[in-house]
Amino acid sequence: MSKESHCNIPTEPDYTGVQIISPVYSETLLDYRQAMGLANEQASKVYDDYMLLSWYDRDRNFESPQHASECHVNSAIPGYIDYALFHGAKLKVDIEQGRFVFFYLLTDFDQDLSRTCE
């Protein structure tokens, strides 16, 4: 007799409650630092007070928090995404189709959450 698993393992992230911005720039970005500056500009358009929770740099295959994906080797969801979602991320800035990805947490909890990026 076999036992069936009743655990629903997600195959993609649940972005419920997360605003996703995918800005388009006319020129290819040089590096992570330039991308982070642009992502912070996007976050400041949405929130007055925010904190960068996690990020991914595909050029270097580097993430923060470091080693977050080690526990997710066989998972469909990378560790840096899982970390962000379970730590309250409210904004995802995806630059150049996943080349650079940044997750932000709103730290001004009294701010009107209906404010959007223009």
Biopython code that builds the backbone (N, CA, C, O; Angstrom):
import numpy as np
from Bio.PDB.StructureBuilder import StructureBuilder

atoms = [
    (1, "MET", "N", (0.845, -1.165, 0.000)),
    (1, "MET", "CA", (0.000, 0.000, 0.000)),
    (1, "MET", "C", (0.896, 1.235, 0.000)),
    (1, "MET", "O", (1.804, 1.354, 0.822)),
    (2, "SER", "N", (0.637, 2.135, -0.912)),
    (2, "SER", "CA", (1.457, 3.349, -0.998)),
    (2, "SER", "C", (0.771, 4.510, -0.292)),
    (2, "SER", "O", (-0.455, 4.613, -0.239)),
    (3, "LYS", "N", (1.601, 5.360, 0.236)),
    (3, "LYS", "CA", (1.082, 6.563, 0.880)),
    (3, "LYS", "C", (1.188, 7.718, -0.105)),
    (3, "LYS", "O", (2.223, 7.914, -0.743)),
    (4, "GLU", "N", (0.124, 8.467, -0.220)),
    (4, "GLU", "CA", (0.141, 9.636, -1.086)),
    (4, "GLU", "C", (0.437, 10.870, -0.253)),
    (4, "GLU", "O", (-0.013, 10.998, 0.886)),
    (5, "SER", "N", (1.193, 11.764, -0.838)),
    (5, "SER", "CA", (1.482, 13.018, -0.161)),
    (5, "SER", "C", (0.319, 13.979, -0.373)),
    (5, "SER", "O", (-0.161, 14.155, -1.493)),
    (6, "HIS", "N", (-0.117, 14.585, 0.696)),
    (6, "HIS", "CA", (-1.191, 15.568, 0.617)),
    (6, "HIS", "C", (-0.639, 16.979, 0.778)),
    (6, "HIS", "O", (-1.385, 17.934, 0.998)),
    (7, "CYS", "N", (0.658, 17.090, 0.666)),
    (7, "CYS", "CA", (1.313, 18.386, 0.774)),
    (7, "CYS", "C", (1.381, 19.015, -0.614)),
    (7, "CYS", "O", (1.964, 18.440, -1.533)),
    (8, "ASN", "N", (0.793, 20.180, -0.763)),
    (8, "ASN", "CA", (0.844, 20.875, -2.047)),
    (8, "ASN", "C", (2.131, 21.676, -2.130)),
    (8, "ASN", "O", (2.259, 22.733, -1.511)),
    (9, "ILE", "N", (3.067, 21.172, -2.887)),
    (9, "ILE", "CA", (4.347, 21.846, -3.050)),
    (9, "ILE", "C", (4.200, 22.856, -4.186)),
    (9, "ILE", "O", (3.848, 22.484, -5.306)),
    (10, "PRO", "N", (4.469, 24.139, -3.901)),
    (10, "PRO", "CA", (4.293, 25.145, -4.947)),
    (10, "PRO", "C", (5.273, 24.957, -6.099)),
    (10, "PRO", "O", (6.430, 24.586, -5.902)),
    (11, "THR", "N", (4.785, 25.220, -7.294)),
    (11, "THR", "CA", (5.638, 25.129, -8.474)),
    (11, "THR", "C", (6.074, 26.503, -8.957)),
    (11, "THR", "O", (6.959, 26.622, -9.804)),
    (12, "GLU", "N", (5.445, 27.542, -8.412)),
    (12, "GLU", "CA", (5.842, 28.908, -8.715)),
    (12, "GLU", "C", (5.506, 29.785, -7.512)),
    (12, "GLU", "O", (4.646, 29.428, -6.706)),
    (13, "PRO", "N", (6.174, 30.924, -7.387)),
    (13, "PRO", "CA", (5.949, 31.786, -6.221)),
    (13, "PRO", "C", (4.533, 32.358, -6.191)),
    (13, "PRO", "O", (3.923, 32.597, -7.234)),
    (14, "ASP", "N", (4.025, 32.570, -4.987)),
    (14, "ASP", "CA", (2.738, 33.226, -4.791)),
    (14, "ASP", "C", (3.014, 34.700, -4.508)),
    (14, "ASP", "O", (3.432, 35.059, -3.407)),
    (15, "TYR", "N", (2.783, 35.540, -5.492)),
    (15, "TYR", "CA", (3.062, 36.967, -5.361)),
    (15, "TYR", "C", (1.849, 37.771, -4.886)),
    (15, "TYR", "O", (1.785, 38.980, -5.108)),
    (16, "THR", "N", (0.901, 37.119, -4.243)),
    (16, "THR", "CA", (-0.258, 37.823, -3.715)),
    (16, "THR", "C", (0.208, 38.926, -2.767)),
    (16, "THR", "O", (0.975, 38.671, -1.839)),
    (17, "GLY", "N", (-0.256, 40.145, -3.005)),
    (17, "GLY", "CA", (0.106, 41.274, -2.150)),
    (17, "GLY", "C", (1.435, 41.926, -2.493)),
    (17, "GLY", "O", (1.859, 42.863, -1.817)),
    (18, "VAL", "N", (2.099, 41.438, -3.540)),
    (18, "VAL", "CA", (3.390, 41.997, -3.951)),
    (18, "VAL", "C", (3.193, 42.760, -5.259)),
    (18, "VAL", "O", (2.706, 42.207, -6.245)),
    (19, "GLN", "N", (3.575, 44.030, -5.253)),
    (19, "GLN", "CA", (3.534, 44.817, -6.481)),
    (19, "GLN", "C", (4.786, 44.490, -7.288)),
    (19, "GLN", "O", (5.893, 44.493, -6.749)),
    (20, "ILE", "N", (4.615, 44.212, -8.569)),
    (20, "ILE", "CA", (5.745, 43.856, -9.429)),
    (20, "ILE", "C", (5.947, 44.956, -10.463)),
    (20, "ILE", "O", (5.028, 45.324, -11.196)),
    (21, "ILE", "N", (7.168, 45.467, -10.504)),
    (21, "ILE", "CA", (7.537, 46.498, -11.469)),
    (21, "ILE", "C", (8.646, 45.930, -12.345)),
    (21, "ILE", "O", (9.631, 45.386, -11.845)),
    (22, "SER", "N", (8.476, 46.061, -13.644)),
    (22, "SER", "CA", (9.496, 45.609, -14.598)),
    (22, "SER", "C", (9.857, 46.789, -15.501)),
    (22, "SER", "O", (9.377, 46.882, -16.631)),
    (23, "PRO", "N", (10.705, 47.688, -14.999)),
    (23, "PRO", "CA", (11.042, 48.873, -15.794)),
    (23, "PRO", "C", (11.832, 48.502, -17.042)),
    (23, "PRO", "O", (12.585, 47.529, -17.054)),
    (24, "VAL", "N", (11.646, 49.289, -18.082)),
    (24, "VAL", "CA", (12.364, 49.071, -19.335)),
    (24, "VAL", "C", (13.291, 50.261, -19.547)),
    (24, "VAL", "O", (12.864, 51.414, -19.494)),
    (25, "TYR", "N", (14.549, 49.968, -19.785)),
    (25, "TYR", "CA", (15.543, 51.011, -20.022)),
    (25, "TYR", "C", (16.052, 50.891, -21.450)),
    (25, "TYR", "O", (16.143, 49.792, -21.996)),
    (26, "SER", "N", (16.383, 52.026, -22.049)),
    (26, "SER", "CA", (16.800, 52.037, -23.456)),
    (26, "SER", "C", (18.166, 51.397, -23.676)),
    (26, "SER", "O", (18.457, 50.908, -24.768)),
    (27, "GLU", "N", (19.001, 51.398, -22.645)),
    (27, "GLU", "CA", (20.332, 50.807, -22.772)),
    (27, "GLU", "C", (20.501, 49.663, -21.776)),
    (27, "GLU", "O", (19.906, 49.671, -20.698)),
    (28, "THR", "N", (21.312, 48.688, -22.147)),
    (28, "THR", "CA", (21.614, 47.575, -21.254)),
    (28, "THR", "C", (22.416, 48.093, -20.066)),
    (28, "THR", "O", (23.340, 48.891, -20.228)),
    (29, "LEU", "N", (22.058, 47.637, -18.886)),
    (29, "LEU", "CA", (22.758, 48.086, -17.683)),
    (29, "LEU", "C", (24.153, 47.484, -17.619)),
    (29, "LEU", "O", (24.395, 46.379, -18.104)),
    (30, "LEU", "N", (25.058, 48.228, -17.012)),
    (30, "LEU", "CA", (26.443, 47.782, -16.925)),
    (30, "LEU", "C", (26.645, 46.680, -15.903)),
    (30, "LEU", "O", (27.321, 45.688, -16.175)),
    (31, "ASP", "N", (26.054, 46.856, -14.718)),
    (31, "ASP", "CA", (26.335, 45.913, -13.641)),
    (31, "ASP", "C", (25.284, 45.996, -12.539)),
    (31, "ASP", "O", (24.326, 46.765, -12.616)),
    (32, "TYR", "N", (25.498, 45.176, -11.512)),
    (32, "TYR", "CA", (24.593, 45.100, -10.369)),
    (32, "TYR", "C", (24.422, 46.450, -9.684)),
    (32, "TYR", "O", (23.300, 46.820, -9.336)),
    (33, "ARG", "N", (25.498, 47.187, -9.483)),
    (33, "ARG", "CA", (25.405, 48.473, -8.776)),
    (33, "ARG", "C", (24.491, 49.452, -9.506)),
    (33, "ARG", "O", (23.693, 50.149, -8.880)),
    (34, "GLN", "N", (24.608, 49.500, -10.805)),
    (34, "GLN", "CA", (23.743, 50.378, -11.580)),
    (34, "GLN", "C", (22.287, 49.911, -11.459)),
    (34, "GLN", "O", (21.381, 50.726, -11.291)),
    (35, "ALA", "N", (22.076, 48.612, -11.544)),
    (35, "ALA", "CA", (20.722, 48.058, -11.421)),
    (35, "ALA", "C", (20.138, 48.347, -10.045)),
    (35, "ALA", "O", (18.963, 48.698, -9.939)),
    (36, "MET", "N", (20.936, 48.207, -8.989)),
    (36, "MET", "CA", (20.441, 48.464, -7.639)),
    (36, "MET", "C", (20.040, 49.931, -7.486)),
    (36, "MET", "O", (19.023, 50.233, -6.861)),
    (37, "GLY", "N", (20.823, 50.833, -8.044)),
    (37, "GLY", "CA", (20.468, 52.249, -7.987)),
    (37, "GLY", "C", (19.133, 52.524, -8.655)),
    (37, "GLY", "O", (18.308, 53.269, -8.127)),
    (38, "LEU", "N", (18.923, 51.920, -9.816)),
    (38, "LEU", "CA", (17.662, 52.100, -10.529)),
    (38, "LEU", "C", (16.500, 51.439, -9.792)),
    (38, "LEU", "O", (15.394, 51.979, -9.768)),
    (39, "ALA", "N", (16.742, 50.278, -9.193)),
    (39, "ALA", "CA", (15.693, 49.600, -8.421)),
    (39, "ALA", "C", (15.320, 50.428, -7.197)),
    (39, "ALA", "O", (14.141, 50.534, -6.861)),
    (40, "ASN", "N", (16.303, 51.013, -6.532)),
    (40, "ASN", "CA", (16.019, 51.876, -5.379)),
    (40, "ASN", "C", (15.200, 53.098, -5.798)),
    (40, "ASN", "O", (14.323, 53.541, -5.056)),
    (41, "GLU", "N", (15.482, 53.641, -6.979)),
    (41, "GLU", "CA", (14.679, 54.760, -7.489)),
    (41, "GLU", "C", (13.225, 54.330, -7.671)),
    (41, "GLU", "O", (12.304, 55.069, -7.322)),
    (42, "GLN", "N", (13.025, 53.136, -8.216)),
    (42, "GLN", "CA", (11.666, 52.625, -8.399)),
    (42, "GLN", "C", (10.974, 52.442, -7.050)),
    (42, "GLN", "O", (9.806, 52.798, -6.893)),
    (43, "ALA", "N", (11.695, 51.887, -6.081)),
    (43, "ALA", "CA", (11.118, 51.670, -4.749)),
    (43, "ALA", "C", (10.737, 52.997, -4.101)),
    (43, "ALA", "O", (9.710, 53.084, -3.427)),
    (44, "SER", "N", (11.550, 54.024, -4.296)),
    (44, "SER", "CA", (11.260, 55.324, -3.677)),
    (44, "SER", "C", (10.047, 55.996, -4.313)),
    (44, "SER", "O", (9.444, 56.878, -3.701)),
    (45, "LYS", "N", (9.681, 55.597, -5.527)),
    (45, "LYS", "CA", (8.458, 56.109, -6.151)),
    (45, "LYS", "C", (7.215, 55.478, -5.531)),
    (45, "LYS", "O", (6.131, 56.062, -5.553)),
    (46, "VAL", "N", (7.384, 54.288, -4.982)),
    (46, "VAL", "CA", (6.258, 53.555, -4.409)),
    (46, "VAL", "C", (6.144, 53.790, -2.902)),
    (46, "VAL", "O", (5.042, 53.972, -2.385)),
    (47, "TYR", "N", (7.270, 53.788, -2.202)),
    (47, "TYR", "CA", (7.285, 53.898, -0.742)),
    (47, "TYR", "C", (8.185, 55.038, -0.287)),
    (47, "TYR", "O", (9.219, 55.320, -0.893)),
    (48, "ASP", "N", (7.767, 55.685, 0.797)),
    (48, "ASP", "CA", (8.614, 56.706, 1.410)),
    (48, "ASP", "C", (9.742, 56.059, 2.200)),
    (48, "ASP", "O", (10.865, 56.561, 2.231)),
    (49, "ASP", "N", (9.429, 54.946, 2.833)),
    (49, "ASP", "CA", (10.398, 54.283, 3.704)),
    (49, "ASP", "C", (10.370, 52.786, 3.394)),
    (49, "ASP", "O", (9.347, 52.127, 3.579)),
    (50, "TYR", "N", (11.482, 52.265, 2.928)),
    (50, "TYR", "CA", (11.537, 50.872, 2.489)),
    (50, "TYR", "C", (12.885, 50.256, 2.845)),
    (50, "TYR", "O", (13.843, 50.958, 3.171)),
    (51, "MET", "N", (12.936, 48.936, 2.777)),
    (51, "MET", "CA", (14.171, 48.212, 3.053)),
    (51, "MET", "C", (14.332, 47.118, 1.999)),
    (51, "MET", "O", (13.381, 46.401, 1.688)),
    (52, "LEU", "N", (15.538, 46.997, 1.455)),
    (52, "LEU", "CA", (15.841, 45.925, 0.511)),
    (52, "LEU", "C", (15.956, 44.620, 1.295)),
    (52, "LEU", "O", (16.778, 44.504, 2.204)),
    (53, "LEU", "N", (15.127, 43.643, 0.939)),
    (53, "LEU", "CA", (15.108, 42.355, 1.648)),
    (53, "LEU", "C", (16.017, 41.313, 1.013)),
    (53, "LEU", "O", (16.788, 40.643, 1.700)),
    (54, "SER", "N", (15.918, 41.186, -0.292)),
    (54, "SER", "CA", (16.719, 40.181, -0.991)),
    (54, "SER", "C", (16.891, 40.606, -2.440)),
    (54, "SER", "O", (16.160, 41.455, -2.950)),
    (55, "TRP", "N", (17.880, 39.993, -3.093)),
    (55, "TRP", "CA", (18.134, 40.331, -4.491)),
    (55, "TRP", "C", (18.873, 39.198, -5.191)),
    (55, "TRP", "O", (19.422, 38.294, -4.560)),
    (56, "TYR", "N", (18.865, 39.280, -6.522)),
    (56, "TYR", "CA", (19.562, 38.288, -7.340)),
    (56, "TYR", "C", (20.249, 38.985, -8.502)),
    (56, "TYR", "O", (19.673, 39.863, -9.144)),
    (57, "ASP", "N", (21.489, 38.584, -8.766)),
    (57, "ASP", "CA", (22.301, 39.093, -9.871)),
    (57, "ASP", "C", (22.638, 37.894, -10.754)),
    (57, "ASP", "O", (23.514, 37.099, -10.415)),
    (58, "ARG", "N", (21.947, 37.762, -11.881)),
    (58, "ARG", "CA", (22.147, 36.604, -12.762)),
    (58, "ARG", "C", (23.531, 36.608, -13.407)),
    (58, "ARG", "O", (24.091, 35.544, -13.672)),
    (59, "ASP", "N", (24.093, 37.804, -13.666)),
    (59, "ASP", "CA", (25.425, 37.878, -14.286)),
    (59, "ASP", "C", (26.462, 37.116, -13.469)),
    (59, "ASP", "O", (27.309, 36.412, -14.017)),
    (60, "ARG", "N", (26.381, 37.269, -12.148)),
    (60, "ARG", "CA", (27.350, 36.617, -11.257)),
    (60, "ARG", "C", (26.769, 35.376, -10.578)),
    (60, "ARG", "O", (27.459, 34.701, -9.815)),
    (61, "ASN", "N", (25.489, 35.079, -10.861)),
    (61, "ASN", "CA", (24.777, 34.000, -10.182)),
    (61, "ASN", "C", (24.953, 34.130, -8.670)),
    (61, "ASN", "O", (25.350, 33.191, -7.980)),
    (62, "PHE", "N", (24.640, 35.336, -8.184)),
    (62, "PHE", "CA", (24.836, 35.667, -6.773)),
    (62, "PHE", "C", (23.532, 36.198, -6.207)),
    (62, "PHE", "O", (22.819, 36.954, -6.866)),
    (63, "GLU", "N", (23.230, 35.798, -4.988)),
    (63, "GLU", "CA", (21.984, 36.206, -4.348)),
    (63, "GLU", "C", (22.242, 36.692, -2.936)),
    (63, "GLU", "O", (23.285, 36.418, -2.341)),
    (64, "SER", "N", (21.280, 37.409, -2.421)),
    (64, "SER", "CA", (21.300, 37.806, -1.024)),
    (64, "SER", "C", (19.897, 37.600, -0.481)),
    (64, "SER", "O", (18.927, 38.005, -1.122)),
    (65, "PRO", "N", (19.767, 36.984, 0.677)),
    (65, "PRO", "CA", (20.839, 36.520, 1.537)),
    (65, "PRO", "C", (21.624, 35.376, 0.886)),
    (65, "PRO", "O", (21.079, 34.524, 0.184)),
    (66, "GLN", "N", (22.920, 35.404, 1.155)),
    (66, "GLN", "CA", (23.801, 34.375, 0.605)),
    (66, "GLN", "C", (23.342, 32.988, 1.015)),
    (66, "GLN", "O", (22.883, 32.782, 2.139)),
    (67, "HIS", "N", (23.464, 32.062, 0.121)),
    (67, "HIS", "CA", (23.176, 30.642, 0.348)),
    (67, "HIS", "C", (21.697, 30.348, 0.602)),
    (67, "HIS", "O", (21.355, 29.245, 1.029)),
    (68, "ALA", "N", (20.820, 31.314, 0.348)),
    (68, "ALA", "CA", (19.390, 31.083, 0.578)),
    (68, "ALA", "C", (18.856, 29.951, -0.292)),
    (68, "ALA", "O", (17.916, 29.260, 0.099)),
    (69, "SER", "N", (19.440, 29.759, -1.452)),
    (69, "SER", "CA", (18.956, 28.712, -2.358)),
    (69, "SER", "C", (19.518, 27.332, -2.052)),
    (69, "SER", "O", (19.077, 26.346, -2.643)),
    (70, "GLU", "N", (20.481, 27.240, -1.142)),
    (70, "GLU", "CA", (21.041, 25.926, -0.809)),
    (70, "GLU", "C", (19.980, 24.992, -0.254)),
    (70, "GLU", "O", (20.043, 23.782, -0.472)),
    (71, "CYS", "N", (19.014, 25.535, 0.454)),
    (71, "CYS", "CA", (17.925, 24.720, 1.002)),
    (71, "CYS", "C", (16.839, 24.474, -0.041)),
    (71, "CYS", "O", (15.872, 23.760, 0.223)),
    (72, "HIS", "N", (16.996, 25.060, -1.212)),
    (72, "HIS", "CA", (15.980, 24.981, -2.256)),
    (72, "HIS", "C", (16.516, 24.320, -3.519)),
    (72, "HIS", "O", (16.030, 24.602, -4.615)),
    (73, "VAL", "N", (17.493, 23.458, -3.387)),
    (73, "VAL", "CA", (18.146, 22.856, -4.548)),
    (73, "VAL", "C", (17.143, 22.206, -5.492)),
    (73, "VAL", "O", (17.246, 22.385, -6.706)),
    (74, "ASN", "N", (16.195, 21.469, -4.980)),
    (74, "ASN", "CA", (15.215, 20.788, -5.827)),
    (74, "ASN", "C", (13.879, 21.519, -5.877)),
    (74, "ASN", "O", (12.878, 20.964, -6.330)),
    (75, "SER", "N", (13.868, 22.751, -5.417)),
    (75, "SER", "CA", (12.635, 23.522, -5.363)),
    (75, "SER", "C", (12.448, 24.336, -6.633)),
    (75, "SER", "O", (13.415, 24.741, -7.278)),
    (76, "ALA", "N", (11.199, 24.568, -6.980)),
    (76, "ALA", "CA", (10.892, 25.412, -8.135)),
    (76, "ALA", "C", (11.045, 26.887, -7.791)),
    (76, "ALA", "O", (11.085, 27.732, -8.686)),
    (77, "ILE", "N", (11.130, 27.201, -6.507)),
    (77, "ILE", "CA", (11.222, 28.592, -6.056)),
    (77, "ILE", "C", (12.612, 28.847, -5.491)),
    (77, "ILE", "O", (13.002, 28.219, -4.507)),
    (78, "PRO", "N", (13.367, 29.765, -6.101)),
    (78, "PRO", "CA", (14.701, 30.085, -5.577)),
    (78, "PRO", "C", (14.635, 30.629, -4.151)),
    (78, "PRO", "O", (13.645, 31.244, -3.754)),
    (79, "GLY", "N", (15.684, 30.397, -3.401)),
    (79, "GLY", "CA", (15.725, 30.797, -2.001)),
    (79, "GLY", "C", (15.550, 32.276, -1.758)),
    (79, "GLY", "O", (14.886, 32.662, -0.795)),
    (80, "TYR", "N", (16.129, 33.126, -2.605)),
    (80, "TYR", "CA", (16.021, 34.570, -2.382)),
    (80, "TYR", "C", (14.577, 35.047, -2.539)),
    (80, "TYR", "O", (14.171, 36.010, -1.888)),
    (81, "ILE", "N", (13.792, 34.377, -3.403)),
    (81, "ILE", "CA", (12.378, 34.716, -3.563)),
    (81, "ILE", "C", (11.596, 34.241, -2.348)),
    (81, "ILE", "O", (10.802, 34.993, -1.783)),
    (82, "ASP", "N", (11.818, 33.002, -1.947)),
    (82, "ASP", "CA", (11.139, 32.442, -0.784)),
    (82, "ASP", "C", (11.422, 33.289, 0.455)),
    (82, "ASP", "O", (10.511, 33.595, 1.224)),
    (83, "TYR", "N", (12.676, 33.664, 0.644)),
    (83, "TYR", "CA", (13.062, 34.499, 1.783)),
    (83, "TYR", "C", (12.276, 35.810, 1.765)),
    (83, "TYR", "O", (11.717, 36.217, 2.783)),
    (84, "ALA", "N", (12.236, 36.461, 0.611)),
    (84, "ALA", "CA", (11.543, 37.748, 0.510)),
    (84, "ALA", "C", (10.058, 37.613, 0.818)),
    (84, "ALA", "O", (9.507, 38.401, 1.586)),
    (85, "LEU", "N", (9.416, 36.625, 0.228)),
    (85, "LEU", "CA", (7.980, 36.465, 0.416)),
    (85, "LEU", "C", (7.625, 36.138, 1.860)),
    (85, "LEU", "O", (6.615, 36.620, 2.372)),
    (86, "PHE", "N", (8.440, 35.328, 2.518)),
    (86, "PHE", "CA", (8.145, 34.953, 3.901)),
    (86, "PHE", "C", (8.636, 35.976, 4.916)),
    (86, "PHE", "O", (8.428, 35.815, 6.118)),
    (87, "HIS", "N", (9.290, 37.033, 4.428)),
    (87, "HIS", "CA", (9.695, 38.125, 5.319)),
    (87, "HIS", "C", (8.944, 39.410, 4.996)),
    (87, "HIS", "O", (9.360, 40.491, 5.413)),
    (88, "GLY", "N", (7.848, 39.304, 4.259)),
    (88, "GLY", "CA", (6.941, 40.429, 4.072)),
    (88, "GLY", "C", (7.201, 41.345, 2.900)),
    (88, "GLY", "O", (6.763, 42.495, 2.928)),
    (89, "ALA", "N", (7.893, 40.891, 1.872)),
    (89, "ALA", "CA", (8.146, 41.743, 0.703)),
    (89, "ALA", "C", (6.833, 42.254, 0.124)),
    (89, "ALA", "O", (5.855, 41.514, 0.021)),
    (90, "LYS", "N", (6.826, 43.524, -0.251)),
    (90, "LYS", "CA", (5.647, 44.138, -0.860)),
    (90, "LYS", "C", (5.916, 44.650, -2.264)),
    (90, "LYS", "O", (4.989, 45.031, -2.979)),
    (91, "LEU", "N", (7.198, 44.660, -2.666)),
    (91, "LEU", "CA", (7.558, 45.168, -3.982)),
    (91, "LEU", "C", (8.663, 44.314, -4.589)),
    (91, "LEU", "O", (9.657, 44.001, -3.934)),
    (92, "LYS", "N", (8.472, 43.946, -5.847)),
    (92, "LYS", "CA", (9.500, 43.241, -6.616)),
    (92, "LYS", "C", (9.851, 44.118, -7.810)),
    (92, "LYS", "O", (8.973, 44.508, -8.581)),
    (93, "VAL", "N", (11.131, 44.426, -7.960)),
    (93, "VAL", "CA", (11.604, 45.160, -9.133)),
    (93, "VAL", "C", (12.429, 44.177, -9.954)),
    (93, "VAL", "O", (13.491, 43.726, -9.527)),
    (94, "ASP", "N", (11.924, 43.857, -11.131)),
    (94, "ASP", "CA", (12.550, 42.882, -12.026)),
    (94, "ASP", "C", (13.138, 43.639, -13.212)),
    (94, "ASP", "O", (12.401, 44.194, -14.027)),
    (95, "ILE", "N", (14.452, 43.660, -13.307)),
    (95, "ILE", "CA", (15.146, 44.418, -14.349)),
    (95, "ILE", "C", (15.738, 43.463, -15.382)),
    (95, "ILE", "O", (16.419, 42.495, -15.043)),
    (96, "GLU", "N", (15.461, 43.760, -16.642)),
    (96, "GLU", "CA", (15.954, 42.985, -17.782)),
    (96, "GLU", "C", (15.577, 41.503, -17.684)),
    (96, "GLU", "O", (16.423, 40.619, -17.817)),
    (97, "GLN", "N", (14.302, 41.262, -17.450)),
    (97, "GLN", "CA", (13.722, 39.917, -17.443)),
    (97, "GLN", "C", (14.468, 38.946, -16.536)),
    (97, "GLN", "O", (14.833, 37.846, -16.952)),
    (98, "GLY", "N", (14.686, 39.361, -15.309)),
    (98, "GLY", "CA", (15.310, 38.487, -14.319)),
    (98, "GLY", "C", (16.812, 38.598, -14.223)),
    (98, "GLY", "O", (17.432, 37.896, -13.425)),
    (99, "ARG", "N", (17.416, 39.466, -15.020)),
    (99, "ARG", "CA", (18.873, 39.643, -14.909)),
    (99, "ARG", "C", (19.224, 40.173, -13.521)),
    (99, "ARG", "O", (20.180, 39.718, -12.893)),
    (100, "PHE", "N", (18.437, 41.138, -13.052)),
    (100, "PHE", "CA", (18.579, 41.668, -11.697)),
    (100, "PHE", "C", (17.187, 41.723, -11.082)),
    (100, "PHE", "O", (16.263, 42.267, -11.686)),
    (101, "VAL", "N", (17.030, 41.162, -9.881)),
    (101, "VAL", "CA", (15.736, 41.140, -9.209)),
    (101, "VAL", "C", (15.935, 41.633, -7.781)),
    (101, "VAL", "O", (16.862, 41.213, -7.089)),
    (102, "PHE", "N", (15.041, 42.537, -7.348)),
    (102, "PHE", "CA", (15.140, 43.134, -6.016)),
    (102, "PHE", "C", (13.780, 43.067, -5.332)),
    (102, "PHE", "O", (12.757, 43.379, -5.941)),
    (103, "PHE", "N", (13.771, 42.656, -4.060)),
    (103, "PHE", "CA", (12.547, 42.613, -3.262)),
    (103, "PHE", "C", (12.663, 43.609, -2.114)),
    (103, "PHE", "O", (13.690, 43.688, -1.440)),
    (104, "TYR", "N", (11.585, 44.368, -1.907)),
    (104, "TYR", "CA", (11.569, 45.413, -0.881)),
    (104, "TYR", "C", (10.434, 45.197, 0.113)),
    (104, "TYR", "O", (9.372, 44.667, -0.214)),
    (105, "LEU", "N", (10.707, 45.630, 1.335)),
    (105, "LEU", "CA", (9.738, 45.614, 2.427)),
    (105, "LEU", "C", (9.364, 47.048, 2.740)),
    (105, "LEU", "O", (10.237, 47.912, 2.818)),
    (106, "LEU", "N", (8.089, 47.314, 2.918)),
    (106, "LEU", "CA", (7.620, 48.614, 3.375)),
    (106, "LEU", "C", (7.933, 48.729, 4.858)),
    (106, "LEU", "O", (7.546, 47.858, 5.637)),
    (107, "THR", "N", (8.629, 49.790, 5.265)),
    (107, "THR", "CA", (8.955, 49.938, 6.686)),
    (107, "THR", "C", (8.165, 51.050, 7.350)),
    (107, "THR", "O", (8.221, 51.200, 8.570)),
    (108, "ASP", "N", (7.425, 51.838, 6.568)),
    (108, "ASP", "CA", (6.533, 52.854, 7.123)),
    (108, "ASP", "C", (5.130, 52.255, 7.092)),
    (108, "ASP", "O", (4.411, 52.396, 6.103)),
    (109, "PHE", "N", (4.750, 51.597, 8.161)),
    (109, "PHE", "CA", (3.513, 50.829, 8.175)),
    (109, "PHE", "C", (2.260, 51.692, 8.195)),
    (109, "PHE", "O", (1.154, 51.180, 8.016)),
    (110, "ASP", "N", (2.420, 53.004, 8.413)),
    (110, "ASP", "CA", (1.276, 53.909, 8.395)),
    (110, "ASP", "C", (1.035, 54.504, 7.015)),
    (110, "ASP", "O", (0.019, 55.160, 6.786)),
    (111, "GLN", "N", (1.966, 54.277, 6.097)),
    (111, "GLN", "CA", (1.859, 54.848, 4.753)),
    (111, "GLN", "C", (0.674, 54.254, 4.004)),
    (111, "GLN", "O", (0.351, 53.078, 4.170)),
    (112, "ASP", "N", (0.034, 55.068, 3.185)),
    (112, "ASP", "CA", (-1.076, 54.611, 2.359)),
    (112, "ASP", "C", (-0.566, 53.594, 1.345)),
    (112, "ASP", "O", (0.238, 53.931, 0.475)),
    (113, "LEU", "N", (-1.024, 52.365, 1.452)),
    (113, "LEU", "CA", (-0.550, 51.299, 0.571)),
    (113, "LEU", "C", (-1.145, 51.366, -0.831)),
    (113, "LEU", "O", (-0.776, 50.578, -1.702)),
    (114, "SER", "N", (-2.058, 52.299, -1.050)),
    (114, "SER", "CA", (-2.651, 52.393, -2.380)),
    (114, "SER", "C", (-1.792, 53.215, -3.331)),
    (114, "SER", "O", (-2.098, 53.295, -4.521)),
    (115, "ARG", "N", (-0.738, 53.820, -2.838)),
    (115, "ARG", "CA", (0.150, 54.624, -3.684)),
    (115, "ARG", "C", (0.846, 53.702, -4.690)),
    (115, "ARG", "O", (1.324, 52.629, -4.320)),
    (116, "THR", "N", (0.901, 54.110, -5.940)),
    (116, "THR", "CA", (1.524, 53.272, -6.966)),
    (116, "THR", "C", (2.610, 54.030, -7.705)),
    (116, "THR", "O", (2.697, 55.256, -7.640)),
    (117, "CYS", "N", (3.417, 53.283, -8.394)),
    (117, "CYS", "CA", (4.512, 53.843, -9.188)),
    (117, "CYS", "C", (3.958, 54.440, -10.475)),
    (117, "CYS", "O", (3.099, 53.841, -11.121)),
    (118, "GLU", "N", (4.439, 55.599, -10.840)),
    (118, "GLU", "CA", (3.983, 56.251, -12.077)),
    (118, "GLU", "C", (4.913, 55.938, -13.214)),
    (118, "GLU", "O", (4.694, 56.397, -14.335)),
]
sb = StructureBuilder()
sb.init_structure("model")
sb.init_model(0)
sb.init_chain("A")
sb.init_seg("    ")
for serial, (resi, resn, name, xyz) in enumerate(atoms, 1):
    if name == "N":
        sb.init_residue(resn, " ", resi, " ")
    sb.init_atom(name, np.array(xyz, "f"), 0.0, 1.0, " ", f" {name:<3s}", serial, name[0])
structure = sb.get_structure()
